[in-house]
Structures are given as structure tokens and as C-alpha cells.
Amino acid sequence: MNIVEAIKKADNAHAIRRKSWVSDSLMLVPTDSTFLTAILFNKAVINVRWEPSKSDLLADDWETCFNPLGTSDPLKSVHLEDN
């Protein structure tokens, strides 16, 4: 599927990734907040900004995958827990 289809299917239980990415542990959690897109690796947030390449945007190998954090906005959850 393309990236738009994958994002529409992403929810609290699902993140997105490309099948062509080498690691199954790398995934993205798109958000609607100012926290942008969370990049997860090995069940941890490693970055908050993802800049897709042209090939990422045009690819049709996007899929949903299990979101180990169980939230569609993991950065907001972490931020709120810190306060």
C-alpha cells in the first residue's frame, strides 16, 4: 500500500513501516500533534522528526505493524507522564 493508505490504518495499536527497511524494529508513528512523527526502534522513541525521501513518498511497500507503545501519540504520553 502507499503511505497515505498506511497512515489511514495507523491507530493506537498500529504503526507504519516499509517492507524494504532492513530492520523490523524500525517503525513510524504519525501524529496529529506538534510532536510530529515518532520514530521507534526496539520499542523506544529515538527521534521526533522524520524526513521522507522521494522514494519513501512514492513507495507502495508500506505496511502497518504492531505499535509496541500502544498509543497513536507516544511523545505526548511521555511528556504528560513527566509532569
Helices and strands as residue ranges (DSSP letters): H 3-9, E 14-18, E 26-29, E 38-41, E 44-47, H 54-58, E 62-66, H 74-82
